[in-house]
Amino acid sequence: MRTLQVQTPEKVTVSFRLAGLARRMLAFGIDLMLIIALDIVVMLAVGAASIFATLSTVMAILAFFVIHNGYFIITEYLGKGQSPGKKILKIRVKRCNGTQVGFYEIFLRNILRFVDKQPAIYIMGPGLYLVGMITVVLHPHSRRLGDIAAGTVVVHEADIRLDTKQLSFSQKDNPFAGNVALANRLRRTAGLDERNAIFELCIRNDELENSAKAPLFEQYARYCSKRFELEIPQGMSHERFVFCIASLLAVEEK
């Protein structure tokens, strides 16, 4: 199993499990079925508008071009690195430094699909993706040519499970402990990436250099306070507040 290790500015090493060829192809297969469904909708629309034959043909060609070349750009951008197929298979596109991809990376990696999908019968066709498959298999980080150009990787969707025993303080010191309604609200509000980032910080707490720890926890505490609309109790340190939030997020929803 291939992994990518990234060291954050806070000197925390985070490992990502790279998505292999099989899972990526399954995700592509799901997306391809959705693309075909969109093609069918376009063809039905063209048939219904056959009275305007020339205009409908031009619109159909334009629609096919947008669907086949824009589907992944649009869905991955809106899904923050996940097309519907990737979301179902729980994989995601990230930058090589582990951060969330932006529009530039998504556009570049997908505009180069016309190279990765070769041999293809025509530019809008799905192609056999032999170039992309060979590159993914041979590259140590399972990257196709579009990924290499854009500086991206495809990883398994991380879902860190946090045992509250990993938290370095007693639950008796948590003023929010036992507040099930608050815990449920936080879990429904927090996205997967947000929850994992908080858990990762708490788990790696002892590995952080002192010079980085205080400002990092302050940043997270202020973010959590604003994001979850929860005031930091007077006299509570930023580090303790973040640990309290992590403890609530670790509680199974009831």
Backbone as CSV, one residue per row, in Angstrom:
resi,resn,N_x,N_y,N_z,CA_x,CA_y,CA_z,C_x,C_y,C_z
1,MET,0.839,-1.190,0.000,0.000,0.000,0.000,0.883,1.253,0.000
2,ARG,0.669,2.140,-0.951,1.488,3.334,-1.061,0.953,4.453,-0.155
3,THR,1.889,5.183,0.432,1.506,6.300,1.288,2.341,7.525,0.916
4,LEU,1.806,8.677,1.277,2.511,9.939,1.095,2.658,10.593,2.452
5,GLN,3.900,10.877,2.848,4.145,11.524,4.126,4.465,12.994,3.901
6,VAL,3.745,13.835,4.644,3.899,15.284,4.524,4.231,15.856,5.892
7,GLN,5.232,16.712,5.961,5.566,17.378,7.213,5.025,18.800,7.183
8,THR,4.187,19.115,8.163,3.585,20.440,8.241,4.607,21.448,8.751
9,PRO,4.320,22.762,8.620,5.221,23.774,9.167,5.442,23.626,10.662
10,GLU,4.494,22.959,11.332,4.637,22.757,12.777,5.432,21.503,13.088
11,LYS,6.067,20.928,12.041,6.913,19.740,12.174,6.125,18.510,12.591
12,VAL,4.856,18.457,12.175,4.022,17.286,12.376,4.004,16.497,11.068
13,THR,4.313,15.220,11.127,4.297,14.385,9.938,2.934,13.711,9.816
14,VAL,2.277,13.951,8.699,0.955,13.390,8.445,1.064,12.431,7.269
15,SER,0.508,11.246,7.418,0.554,10.241,6.354,-0.799,10.143,5.658
16,PHE,-0.765,10.095,4.344,-1.966,9.915,3.549,-1.861,8.594,2.798
17,ARG,-2.938,7.810,2.832,-2.975,6.559,2.082,-3.383,6.873,0.650
18,LEU,-2.520,6.557,-0.298,-2.774,6.895,-1.692,-3.786,5.943,-2.315
19,ALA,-4.652,6.493,-3.141,-5.651,5.676,-3.837,-4.980,4.923,-4.973
20,GLY,-5.229,3.634,-5.044,-4.638,2.809,-6.080,-5.419,2.878,-7.390
21,LEU,-4.887,2.220,-8.403,-5.485,2.255,-9.735,-6.907,1.693,-9.730
22,ALA,-7.138,0.578,-9.049,-8.457,-0.067,-9.065,-9.539,0.863,-8.520
23,ARG,-9.280,1.480,-7.374,-10.282,2.364,-6.772,-10.517,3.592,-7.637
24,ARG,-9.461,4.115,-8.226,-9.612,5.289,-9.085,-10.412,4.951,-10.333
25,MET,-10.204,3.765,-10.891,-10.945,3.364,-12.076,-12.417,3.104,-11.753
26,LEU,-12.688,2.561,-10.568,-14.079,2.375,-10.154,-14.777,3.719,-10.006
27,ALA,-14.088,4.669,-9.411,-14.659,6.012,-9.263,-14.916,6.624,-10.633
28,PHE,-13.959,6.445,-11.552,-14.131,6.960,-12.907,-15.318,6.295,-13.593
29,GLY,-15.500,5.003,-13.352,-16.631,4.288,-13.949,-17.962,4.869,-13.510
30,ILE,-18.061,5.215,-12.228,-19.292,5.834,-11.724,-19.515,7.189,-12.382
31,ASP,-18.430,7.969,-12.462,-18.546,9.282,-13.105,-18.899,9.142,-14.583
32,LEU,-18.346,8.131,-15.234,-18.626,7.922,-16.659,-20.108,7.612,-16.877
33,MET,-20.718,6.847,-15.958,-22.144,6.558,-16.078,-22.968,7.834,-15.948
34,LEU,-22.539,8.726,-15.070,-23.248,9.999,-14.925,-23.074,10.867,-16.171
35,ILE,-21.875,10.825,-16.763,-21.627,11.570,-18.003,-22.509,11.026,-19.126
36,ILE,-22.624,9.714,-19.226,-23.477,9.097,-20.256,-24.937,9.494,-20.036
37,ALA,-25.359,9.541,-18.756,-26.733,9.961,-18.452,-26.978,11.394,-18.922
38,LEU,-25.991,12.258,-18.721,-26.111,13.642,-19.195,-26.153,13.695,-20.726
39,ASP,-25.352,12.816,-21.366,-25.382,12.745,-22.826,-26.774,12.359,-23.335
40,ILE,-27.388,11.410,-22.650,-28.730,10.957,-23.045,-29.740,12.093,-22.921
41,VAL,-29.623,12.855,-21.833,-30.518,14.004,-21.641,-30.351,15.001,-22.786
42,VAL,-29.101,15.237,-23.182,-28.841,16.163,-24.287,-29.443,15.634,-25.584
43,MET,-29.267,14.330,-25.853,-29.805,13.752,-27.081,-31.325,13.823,-27.108
44,LEU,-31.968,13.584,-25.971,-33.428,13.689,-25.900,-33.878,15.114,-26.151
45,ALA,-33.125,16.054,-25.597,-33.462,17.460,-25.804,-33.305,17.848,-27.268
46,VAL,-32.241,17.321,-27.904,-32.021,17.604,-29.327,-33.147,17.003,-30.172
47,GLY,-33.564,15.785,-29.803,-34.662,15.152,-30.531,-35.946,15.930,-30.417
48,ALA,-36.190,16.486,-29.212,-37.411,17.266,-28.999,-37.372,18.568,-29.768
49,ALA,-36.163,19.051,-30.039,-36.019,20.337,-30.742,-35.600,20.131,-32.188
50,SER,-35.945,18.982,-32.751,-35.502,18.661,-34.105,-36.035,19.616,-35.152
51,ILE,-37.087,20.358,-34.803,-37.641,21.330,-35.750,-36.619,22.417,-36.074
52,PHE,-35.703,22.632,-35.106,-34.631,23.594,-35.333,-33.338,22.803,-35.535
53,ALA,-33.286,22.050,-36.573,-32.244,21.051,-36.768,-30.832,21.613,-36.676
54,THR,-30.546,22.646,-37.419,-29.182,23.180,-37.447,-28.780,23.732,-36.095
55,LEU,-29.653,24.530,-35.506,-29.359,25.133,-34.214,-29.209,24.075,-33.139
56,SER,-30.092,23.080,-33.134,-30.040,22.039,-32.111,-28.775,21.204,-32.222
57,THR,-28.307,20.977,-33.459,-27.064,20.216,-33.652,-25.871,20.970,-33.097
58,VAL,-25.808,22.252,-33.365,-24.715,23.078,-32.848,-24.744,23.093,-31.321
59,MET,-25.934,23.254,-30.752,-26.072,23.281,-29.285,-25.694,21.927,-28.683
60,ALA,-26.038,20.851,-29.379,-25.710,19.516,-28.879,-24.204,19.304,-28.847
61,ILE,-23.526,19.706,-29.928,-22.065,19.568,-29.972,-21.425,20.372,-28.847
62,LEU,-21.908,21.587,-28.637,-21.392,22.433,-27.566,-21.641,21.797,-26.200
63,ALA,-22.847,21.244,-26.032,-23.200,20.610,-24.755,-22.322,19.394,-24.483
64,PHE,-22.098,18.564,-25.508,-21.243,17.387,-25.345,-19.820,17.808,-24.962
65,PHE,-19.336,18.856,-25.597,-17.984,19.327,-25.307,-17.881,19.784,-23.852
66,VAL,-18.871,20.551,-23.397,-18.874,21.056,-22.015,-18.970,19.898,-21.021
67,ILE,-19.842,18.940,-21.317,-20.031,17.799,-20.406,-18.749,16.987,-20.279
68,HIS,-18.159,16.612,-21.414,-17.007,15.711,-21.381,-15.722,16.397,-20.922
69,ASN,-15.631,17.701,-21.114,-14.412,18.401,-20.714,-14.584,19.213,-19.440
70,GLY,-15.819,19.488,-19.068,-16.049,20.303,-17.878,-16.589,19.560,-16.673
71,TYR,-17.052,18.315,-16.874,-17.668,17.560,-15.783,-16.750,17.451,-14.570
72,PHE,-15.524,16.982,-14.793,-14.617,16.765,-13.668,-14.135,18.092,-13.071
73,ILE,-13.951,19.097,-13.919,-13.519,20.402,-13.397,-14.578,20.966,-12.465
74,ILE,-15.825,20.934,-12.900,-16.925,21.511,-12.113,-17.188,20.703,-10.842
75,THR,-17.298,19.374,-10.984,-17.651,18.557,-9.821,-16.527,18.506,-8.787
76,GLU,-15.282,18.431,-9.249,-14.172,18.399,-8.288,-13.995,19.743,-7.599
77,TYR,-14.272,20.827,-8.312,-14.169,22.145,-7.678,-15.277,22.327,-6.635
78,LEU,-16.497,21.986,-6.995,-17.614,22.123,-6.052,-17.483,21.129,-4.892
79,GLY,-16.902,19.957,-5.188,-16.757,18.925,-4.159,-15.438,18.993,-3.418
80,LYS,-14.690,20.069,-3.596,-13.408,20.257,-2.910,-12.483,19.063,-3.108
81,GLY,-12.359,18.684,-4.379,-11.456,17.591,-4.716,-12.145,16.258,-4.935
82,GLN,-13.473,16.256,-4.887,-14.212,15.013,-5.073,-15.281,15.163,-6.149
83,SER,-15.217,14.310,-7.155,-16.330,14.149,-8.088,-17.318,13.197,-7.418
84,PRO,-18.532,13.039,-7.947,-19.467,12.076,-7.343,-18.875,10.675,-7.198
85,GLY,-18.145,10.219,-8.225,-17.529,8.893,-8.148,-16.492,8.804,-7.049
86,LYS,-15.676,9.840,-6.928,-14.658,9.845,-5.872,-15.318,9.904,-4.490
87,LYS,-16.398,10.631,-4.392,-17.086,10.742,-3.098,-17.638,9.383,-2.659
88,ILE,-18.230,8.665,-3.609,-18.772,7.341,-3.296,-17.662,6.376,-2.893
89,LEU,-16.533,6.439,-3.575,-15.395,5.546,-3.288,-14.510,6.088,-2.167
90,LYS,-14.859,7.246,-1.624,-14.156,7.864,-0.491,-12.682,8.133,-0.792
91,ILE,-12.459,8.772,-1.941,-11.120,9.248,-2.273,-11.226,10.722,-2.639
92,ARG,-10.102,11.424,-2.570,-10.136,12.868,-2.784,-8.820,13.338,-3.389
93,VAL,-8.903,14.360,-4.227,-7.717,14.988,-4.796,-7.189,16.024,-3.811
94,LYS,-5.892,15.971,-3.533,-5.254,16.950,-2.666,-3.965,17.437,-3.312
95,ARG,-3.488,18.582,-2.852,-2.161,19.010,-3.257,-1.136,18.054,-2.651
96,CYS,0.063,18.039,-3.210,1.101,17.132,-2.712,1.559,17.484,-1.298
97,ASN,1.244,18.681,-0.837,1.585,19.040,0.548,0.453,18.718,1.511
98,GLY,-0.586,18.038,1.017,-1.682,17.597,1.865,-2.809,18.593,2.030
99,THR,-2.694,19.773,1.431,-3.739,20.789,1.586,-4.794,20.644,0.499
100,GLN,-5.894,21.354,0.695,-7.018,21.275,-0.241,-6.660,21.904,-1.580
101,VAL,-7.098,21.261,-2.652,-6.812,21.771,-3.989,-7.657,23.000,-4.293
102,GLY,-7.127,23.860,-5.139,-7.862,25.020,-5.611,-8.269,24.838,-7.057
103,PHE,-8.894,25.875,-7.617,-9.394,25.768,-8.990,-8.253,25.543,-9.990
104,TYR,-7.119,26.206,-9.761,-6.003,26.084,-10.706,-5.566,24.628,-10.850
105,GLU,-5.349,23.938,-9.724,-4.901,22.541,-9.776,-5.967,21.643,-10.416
106,ILE,-7.223,21.878,-10.055,-8.307,21.066,-10.606,-8.414,21.269,-12.115
107,PHE,-8.329,22.518,-12.548,-8.421,22.811,-13.980,-7.260,22.160,-14.737
108,LEU,-6.042,22.313,-14.211,-4.869,21.808,-14.920,-4.867,20.288,-15.007
109,ARG,-5.175,19.590,-13.883,-5.125,18.127,-13.910,-6.204,17.540,-14.813
110,ASN,-7.318,18.254,-14.953,-8.401,17.728,-15.775,-8.306,18.151,-17.229
111,ILE,-7.727,19.303,-17.500,-7.564,19.706,-18.893,-6.547,18.804,-19.583
112,LEU,-5.673,18.168,-18.786,-4.675,17.248,-19.351,-5.181,15.811,-19.450
113,ARG,-6.465,15.616,-19.169,-7.042,14.280,-19.337,-6.937,13.805,-20.789
114,PHE,-6.957,14.760,-21.737,-6.895,14.351,-23.137,-5.589,13.627,-23.443
115,VAL,-4.547,13.842,-22.604,-3.296,13.101,-22.761,-3.388,11.770,-22.029
116,ASP,-3.855,11.816,-20.783,-3.931,10.590,-19.974,-4.882,9.554,-20.550
117,LYS,-5.935,10.010,-21.249,-6.939,9.052,-21.726,-6.577,8.405,-23.063
118,GLN,-5.436,8.755,-23.608,-5.042,8.160,-24.894,-4.788,6.657,-24.729
119,PRO,-5.070,5.825,-25.721,-5.635,6.233,-27.011,-7.141,6.468,-26.928
120,ALA,-7.588,7.539,-27.587,-9.006,7.883,-27.644,-9.422,8.006,-29.094
121,ILE,-10.679,7.676,-29.346,-11.180,7.723,-30.720,-11.328,9.174,-31.174
122,TYR,-11.842,10.013,-30.253,-11.977,11.429,-30.563,-11.834,12.208,-29.266
123,ILE,-11.638,13.505,-29.384,-11.217,14.311,-28.225,-12.221,14.299,-27.079
124,MET,-13.540,14.139,-27.413,-14.544,14.150,-26.358,-14.829,12.757,-25.815
125,GLY,-14.282,11.735,-26.447,-14.559,10.381,-26.009,-13.856,10.040,-24.708
126,PRO,-14.338,9.001,-24.020,-13.727,8.624,-22.745,-12.304,8.099,-22.882
127,GLY,-11.979,7.480,-23.988,-10.630,6.958,-24.180,-10.384,5.703,-23.366
128,LEU,-9.236,5.079,-23.598,-8.876,3.855,-22.883,-8.016,4.137,-21.652
129,TYR,-7.485,5.351,-21.554,-6.685,5.779,-20.400,-5.450,4.910,-20.185
130,LEU,-4.900,4.358,-21.257,-3.704,3.530,-21.106,-2.518,4.356,-20.609
131,VAL,-2.373,5.571,-21.116,-1.278,6.432,-20.673,-1.420,6.725,-19.181
132,GLY,-2.619,7.104,-18.761,-2.860,7.416,-17.356,-2.664,6.215,-16.449
133,MET,-3.166,5.050,-16.870,-3.046,3.850,-16.044,-1.592,3.432,-15.871
134,ILE,-0.828,3.476,-16.960,0.583,3.097,-16.882,1.341,4.044,-15.962
135,THR,1.033,5.346,-16.063,1.712,6.335,-15.224,1.376,6.137,-13.753
136,VAL,0.099,5.865,-13.455,-0.313,5.638,-12.068,0.391,4.428,-11.470
137,VAL,0.506,3.363,-12.256,1.144,2.134,-11.772,2.643,2.346,-11.532
138,LEU,3.288,3.083,-12.417,4.737,3.245,-12.317,5.168,4.346,-11.352
139,HIS,4.332,5.352,-11.174,4.726,6.471,-10.314,4.674,6.056,-8.841
140,PRO,5.685,6.403,-8.032,5.707,5.991,-6.617,4.556,6.554,-5.798
141,HIS,3.955,7.657,-6.253,2.816,8.247,-5.547,1.524,8.116,-6.342
142,SER,1.491,7.152,-7.265,0.287,6.822,-8.033,-0.323,8.047,-8.717
143,ARG,0.515,8.803,-9.409,0.043,10.017,-10.071,0.027,9.841,-11.586
144,ARG,-1.053,10.299,-12.214,-1.079,10.329,-13.669,-0.431,11.636,-14.130
145,LEU,-0.318,11.823,-15.448,0.375,12.995,-15.966,-0.298,14.292,-15.524
146,GLY,-1.623,14.299,-15.492,-2.338,15.488,-15.037,-2.008,15.831,-13.598
147,ASP,-1.858,14.805,-12.752,-1.485,15.026,-11.346,-0.072,15.584,-11.242
148,ILE,0.829,15.045,-12.033,2.222,15.497,-11.990,2.312,16.970,-12.375
149,ALA,1.596,17.348,-13.429,1.624,18.739,-13.887,0.986,19.681,-12.871
150,ALA,-0.091,19.229,-12.225,-0.833,20.091,-11.296,-0.298,20.030,-9.871
151,GLY,0.597,19.082,-9.589,1.107,18.948,-8.224,0.074,18.378,-7.277
152,THR,-0.683,17.369,-7.747,-1.747,16.780,-6.936,-1.561,15.277,-6.770
153,VAL,-2.259,14.737,-5.786,-2.321,13.297,-5.562,-3.766,12.939,-5.247
154,VAL,-4.105,11.674,-5.395,-5.431,11.192,-5.023,-5.258,10.281,-3.818
155,VAL,-5.934,10.622,-2.724,-5.750,9.896,-1.467,-7.082,9.357,-0.966
156,HIS,-6.978,8.379,-0.083,-8.170,7.884,0.592,-8.675,8.964,1.537
157,GLU,-9.992,9.085,1.601,-10.585,10.062,2.503,-10.244,9.677,3.933
158,ALA,-9.469,10.523,4.593,-9.057,10.226,5.966,-10.241,10.369,6.910
159,ASP,-10.368,9.462,7.834,-11.402,9.553,8.865,-10.779,9.110,10.170
160,ILE,-10.137,10.048,10.846,-9.410,9.738,12.075,-10.388,9.454,13.194
161,ARG,-10.217,8.339,13.845,-11.028,8.001,15.011,-10.236,8.338,16.259
162,LEU,-10.815,9.166,17.113,-10.095,9.624,18.288,-10.652,8.963,19.536
163,ASP,-9.794,8.223,20.220,-10.145,7.665,21.517,-9.926,8.762,22.547
164,THR,-10.933,9.061,23.355,-10.788,10.148,24.331,-9.662,9.872,25.318
165,LYS,-9.189,8.628,25.382,-8.052,8.323,26.256,-6.769,8.963,25.723
166,GLN,-6.810,9.332,24.419,-5.646,9.978,23.825,-5.539,11.442,24.242
167,LEU,-6.603,11.976,24.812,-6.589,13.372,25.239,-5.839,13.491,26.554
168,SER,-4.947,14.480,26.613,-4.024,14.554,27.752,-4.589,15.346,28.933
169,PHE,-5.889,15.226,29.177,-6.457,15.831,30.375,-7.680,15.021,30.778
170,SER,-8.064,15.154,32.029,-9.202,14.411,32.543,-10.507,15.019,32.046
171,GLN,-11.495,14.162,31.779,-12.793,14.663,31.350,-13.456,15.501,32.449
172,LYS,-13.003,15.325,33.678,-13.535,16.138,34.764,-13.153,17.603,34.590
173,ASP,-12.086,17.856,33.814,-11.637,19.222,33.570,-12.344,19.859,32.383
174,ASN,-13.265,19.118,31.775,-13.977,19.610,30.601,-15.340,20.155,31.022
175,PRO,-15.533,21.469,31.006,-16.813,22.041,31.427,-17.963,21.693,30.490
176,PHE,-17.641,21.204,29.277,-18.686,20.848,28.319,-19.044,19.366,28.379
177,ALA,-18.318,18.598,29.196,-18.546,17.153,29.265,-19.988,16.860,29.664
178,GLY,-20.591,15.889,28.985,-21.959,15.499,29.302,-23.015,16.301,28.571
179,ASN,-22.610,17.347,27.864,-23.561,18.163,27.116,-23.787,17.511,25.755
180,VAL,-24.704,16.550,25.717,-24.937,15.773,24.496,-25.460,16.651,23.374
181,ALA,-26.351,17.590,23.691,-26.910,18.471,22.659,-25.810,19.285,21.984
182,LEU,-24.872,19.797,22.786,-23.759,20.567,22.234,-22.863,19.678,21.381
183,ALA,-22.591,18.467,21.865,-21.743,17.536,21.111,-22.375,17.197,19.764
184,ASN,-23.689,16.949,19.762,-24.378,16.641,18.510,-24.340,17.823,17.548
185,ARG,-24.509,19.039,18.076,-24.484,20.234,17.222,-23.111,20.416,16.594
186,LEU,-22.065,20.204,17.389,-20.708,20.353,16.869,-20.414,19.320,15.795
187,ARG,-20.840,18.085,16.022,-20.577,17.015,15.058,-21.321,17.248,13.746
188,ARG,-22.526,17.831,13.818,-23.272,18.114,12.593,-22.698,19.319,11.851
189,THR,-22.076,20.236,12.589,-21.523,21.451,11.987,-20.151,21.201,11.376
190,ALA,-19.323,20.440,12.072,-17.934,20.227,11.645,-17.857,19.337,10.412
191,GLY,-17.099,19.769,9.428,-16.842,18.933,8.269,-15.798,17.881,8.608
192,LEU,-15.663,16.890,7.735,-14.707,15.807,7.981,-13.286,16.343,8.103
193,ASP,-12.907,17.246,7.203,-11.551,17.808,7.230,-11.317,18.604,8.513
194,GLU,-12.339,19.349,8.955,-12.207,20.138,10.179,-12.018,19.223,11.390
195,ARG,-12.852,18.200,11.479,-12.762,17.270,12.609,-11.411,16.558,12.634
196,ASN,-10.971,16.107,11.463,-9.698,15.404,11.398,-8.529,16.310,11.753
197,ALA,-8.602,17.582,11.338,-7.525,18.528,11.646,-7.420,18.745,13.156
198,ILE,-8.557,18.860,13.817,-8.572,19.053,15.273,-8.040,17.803,15.972
199,PHE,-8.496,16.627,15.536,-8.019,15.381,16.126,-6.514,15.221,15.932
200,GLU,-6.050,15.524,14.710,-4.628,15.369,14.399,-3.781,16.264,15.294
201,LEU,-4.249,17.487,15.506,-3.510,18.416,16.360,-3.412,17.880,17.781
202,CYS,-4.512,17.353,18.298,-4.512,16.834,19.669,-3.633,15.594,19.803
203,ILE,-3.712,14.708,18.821,-2.918,13.484,18.871,-1.425,13.788,18.790
204,ARG,-1.059,14.784,17.959,0.343,15.132,17.751,0.839,16.200,18.715
205,ASN,0.042,16.517,19.700,0.362,17.614,20.612,1.769,17.529,21.199
206,ASP,2.125,16.352,21.664,3.428,16.189,22.326,4.601,16.271,21.353
207,GLU,4.324,16.158,20.043,5.392,16.202,19.058,5.703,17.629,18.601
208,LEU,4.822,18.568,18.946,5.001,19.946,18.501,6.087,20.653,19.297
209,GLU,6.856,21.460,18.600,7.839,22.279,19.289,7.116,23.387,20.058
210,ASN,7.647,23.737,21.214,6.990,24.726,22.065,6.770,26.058,21.350
211,SER,7.697,26.416,20.485,7.577,27.696,19.784,6.395,27.712,18.824
212,ALA,5.988,26.525,18.350,4.877,26.434,17.402,3.561,26.107,18.090
213,LYS,3.624,25.486,19.258,2.420,24.970,19.903,1.440,26.082,20.289
214,ALA,1.906,27.088,21.005,1.011,28.133,21.519,0.274,28.879,20.403
215,PRO,0.984,29.404,19.387,0.262,30.111,18.324,-0.660,29.204,17.521
216,LEU,-0.279,27.930,17.377,-1.109,27.002,16.624,-2.415,26.718,17.360
217,PHE,-2.331,26.445,18.651,-3.537,26.195,19.434,-4.398,27.452,19.530
218,GLU,-3.758,28.618,19.602,-4.540,29.864,19.625,-5.329,30.021,18.329
219,GLN,-4.680,29.716,17.211,-5.339,29.818,15.909,-6.525,28.856,15.835
220,TYR,-6.318,27.622,16.271,-7.389,26.627,16.237,-8.512,27.001,17.191
221,ALA,-8.154,27.503,18.381,-9.169,27.858,19.380,-10.059,28.983,18.866
222,ARG,-9.469,29.989,18.287,-10.256,31.112,17.766,-11.122,30.670,16.591
223,TYR,-10.573,29.794,15.766,-11.360,29.275,14.645,-12.562,28.485,15.153
224,CYS,-12.322,27.584,16.117,-13.404,26.756,16.666,-14.464,27.616,17.360
225,SER,-14.012,28.637,18.072,-14.949,29.515,18.771,-15.891,30.204,17.785
226,LYS,-15.333,30.688,16.689,-16.143,31.365,15.676,-16.971,30.372,14.872
227,ARG,-16.353,29.258,14.495,-17.028,28.264,13.646,-18.210,27.632,14.356
228,PHE,-18.047,27.307,15.632,-19.082,26.604,16.375,-19.914,27.532,17.260
229,GLU,-19.641,28.843,17.156,-20.380,29.842,17.937,-20.364,29.481,19.422
230,LEU,-19.152,29.245,19.913,-18.963,28.826,21.296,-17.862,29.673,21.924
231,GLU,-18.218,30.421,22.952,-17.248,31.297,23.608,-16.207,30.485,24.369
232,ILE,-14.972,30.951,24.328,-13.912,30.330,25.129,-14.122,30.756,26.584
233,PRO,-14.350,29.812,27.510,-14.589,30.172,28.911,-13.446,31.008,29.481
234,GLN,-13.808,31.953,30.291,-12.804,32.832,30.889,-11.808,32.018,31.708
235,GLY,-10.547,32.290,31.491,-9.496,31.601,32.229,-9.052,30.291,31.610
236,MET,-9.747,29.825,30.579,-9.377,28.563,29.924,-8.324,28.834,28.851
237,SER,-7.267,28.027,28.809,-6.222,28.195,27.809,-6.733,27.755,26.444
238,HIS,-6.084,28.260,25.408,-6.476,27.876,24.057,-6.279,26.378,23.838
239,GLU,-5.202,25.841,24.365,-4.928,24.413,24.199,-6.022,23.572,24.835
240,ARG,-6.414,23.935,26.040,-7.448,23.158,26.742,-8.783,23.270,26.017
241,PHE,-9.084,24.454,25.476,-10.340,24.646,24.752,-10.402,23.743,23.529
242,VAL,-9.301,23.642,22.782,-9.270,22.786,21.596,-9.441,21.319,21.998
243,PHE,-8.809,20.911,23.088,-8.966,19.538,23.563,-10.413,19.267,23.972
244,CYS,-11.062,20.253,24.572,-12.475,20.093,24.952,-13.341,19.909,23.708
245,ILE,-13.067,20.698,22.669,-13.819,20.569,21.421,-13.595,19.188,20.807
246,ALA,-12.327,18.730,20.816,-12.015,17.403,20.280,-12.760,16.317,21.031
247,SER,-12.855,16.469,22.345,-13.562,15.489,23.165,-15.032,15.421,22.784
248,LEU,-15.638,16.580,22.520,-17.049,16.607,22.130,-17.248,15.995,20.742
249,LEU,-16.333,16.269,19.838,-16.441,15.724,18.496,-16.232,14.224,18.469
250,ALA,-15.542,13.705,19.474,-15.271,12.264,19.541,-16.441,11.482,20.091
251,VAL,-17.423,12.188,20.662,-18.600,11.526,21.239,-19.519,11.058,20.130
252,GLU,-19.973,9.805,20.188,-20.903,9.299,19.191,-22.226,10.029,19.311
253,GLU,-22.807,10.432,18.155,-24.042,11.205,18.169,-25.186,10.367,18.722
254,LYS,-26.001,11.023,19.536,-27.159,10.341,20.155,-28.441,11.072,19.809
